């Protein structure tokens, strides 16, 4: 990400302006996906889909895989993400990267609020967890792990990739982040604490929110 202490040159301005329509398109597509899934959930239209995915994933269960998934799911929990956010924001501020620190802080704070509002709005009950896990106290729709994991690791990979000069390294970072975010969502289905539609809705909501933050920040930098 550009350093906020430096004025934007002409080429950078052109890149940012071209990226705004792309962010808008992505946000609209994710919003439509979330709206469609929300309607289906309210009308119980995802039951067959959710049950088939749940059964297919559970059939692959094994003791080793369960240990792995329980570890992966922690990477999308607030118990892990909150300390990580505080550490990263502090590091960015010390390094003089105020712009990146603000983007990460706003994205995560808004993601937490958005997750709470959506859960309270839909009141979807949790499925019965597997492996004798306790049922989480919060509602199921959307998956907070999926939403917040995409918010945090999505912003982090953008910050990191912008500091890398090698295209190959940037691709490696992006692929790694996508795999991690995907595994966190899959872990919620594997452990039985979420339906597949909860996870997909969490991703969609995160994309909408990240796209909105991106567009607002870029427009402000153009002023």
N, C-alpha and C positions, 0 to 999 in steps of 0.2 A: 504493500500500500504506500502511496506517496507520503512523504514527510510533510506534516501540516505547517512546519516552520518555513517551508520553501514555496515561493510562488509557482503556480503551474505554468509550464511552457505551452506553446501552441499545440504541439503534437499530443501532449498529455490531455489537453482540453478536448481535442478531437476524439481521442480514445474514450474518454469518459462520456462524452455526448453520444457516441455510437453505442455504448454499453447500456445506456438508460433504456432505450426501446427493448433491448434483449431482456433486461431485468423485468420490464413491464410484461412482456409476453410470458416469461416463465412464471411470474406472479399470478397472472390471469389464469393460466393453465392449471396451476396448483390450486388456486381458489375454486375453480370449477370442479376439480377432482374432489376437493374437500366438501364442497356443497353437495355434490352427488352422493358421496359416501355418507354424509350426515343424514341426508334424506332417507337413504336406504337403511341406515341404522335405526332411525326413528320408526320406520315401517317394518322393521325386522326382516329386511330384504337381504341381509348379508349372512343369515344363519347357516345356510347350506355351504356357502363359500368359506366361512370361518371354521365350521366344523370339519370340512374336508382338509383344509390346510392344517388345522390343529392335529387331526388324526395322522396325516402324512408325516408331519414333523415328529410327532411323538413315537412313531414307529421306528425312527432312527436312534432312539434313546439308548445310551449306554452309560455305565458309571463314569468312565473317563470323560465322555462328552458332557455329562452333567456337571462335573467339576469345572470343565472349561467354560461352559455357558454361565455358570454361577459367577465365575470370575469376570467374564466379559460384561455381564449385565451390570456389575458394579461401576464400570467405566461410564455408564450413563446415569448413575444415581446422583442425587444432590450431595450425598455424603462425600463423593469424590469430586464432582464438578465444582462445588462451591469453593473448596480450598484451591483447586486448580485455577479458577477464575481470579481469586485474590492474588495468588502467586504470579500469574501471568500479567495481570494489570499492574501490579507493583513493579515487576521487571520492565514492562514497557514504559512506565512513567520514569523510572530511573534512567532508562536509555534515551529519554527524550522523545519517545514515540507517543505523544499525547493523542493524536488522531486515532491510532490503532487501539489504544486503551479505551477511548470513548466508544468506539464502534463495538468492541467486545462487551463492555459494560452495559451499553444500551440494549444490545442484542440479547444478552442473557437475562437481564432484568425484565425486559419485555416478554421474553419467552416464558419465564416463570409465571408472570401475570396472565399471559394468554392461556397457558396450560390450565391454570386454576379456573379461569372464567369458563373455558370450554367444558371442563369436567363438570362443573356445577350446572352448566346449561343443559347438558344431555343426560346426566344422572344414569349412565349406563352401568349396570352391575358387572362385577368381575366374573370371569369364568372360574371354575374350580381349579386351583393350582395343582401341578404335579409334584411328585417327590416330597410329599408331606410339608410343603412350604405353607407358611401362613398367608392368608389372603390380605393383600395390601388394603389399607383403610380408605384410600381414595377411590374415586370412580375410574372406570376403564377407558372411556373415550374422551380424548385421544390418548395415546401412549405418551406419558411425560418423558420417559426415557428416550423414545425416538425423537420427540420434538427437541428436547434440550441437547441431546447428543449431536443432532444435526446443526443446531445453533452454535454450540461451542466448537466442535471439531471442524465445522464448515468455515467459521471465521478464522480459526487457528491455521488451517491449511492455506487459506488465502494470505494471511500475514507471512507465513513461512515461505510459501512459494514465490511471493513477490521479492523475497530477499535472495532467492537462488538465481544464478545466472544461467545455469545449465538447464536446457529444456528437458533433458532426460530425468534429471533430479526432480524437476517440477512435476513431471508426469508420475514419477514414483510416489511423491508425496500425496498427490491427488488420489491415485489408485489406493494407496494405503488408507487414506481417510475414508474413502467410499466403502472399502471392505470393513473397516472398523465400525462405521455407522450402520452398515447393513447387518453386521453380526450382532450389534447391540439390539437392534429391532428383532432379529431372529431369536435371540436369547429370551426375549419376553414371551414369544409364542412357544418356544421349546419348554420353558418353565411353567407354562400354562397360566400365567398371570395376565395375559392379554390375548384378545382375538387378533387375527391378521388385519382386520379392518381398522382396529385401534392403532396399530403400528403405521399402516399406510396413511391414515389421517394425521398422525403425529408428524410424519415427514412432510405431508402437504402443507400443514399449518406452519411448520418451520420455514419452508421455502417461501411462503407468502410473506412471513414476517421478515426474513432476511432480505428478500427482494425489496420490501418497503424501506427498511433501514438503509440499504445500499443506495436506492434512488434518492432518498432525502439527503443523505450525507453528500453524495456526489453533486446534487444540485446546489447545496450550500457552499461547496467548495468552488462552484462556478460563479458565485455571487461576488 
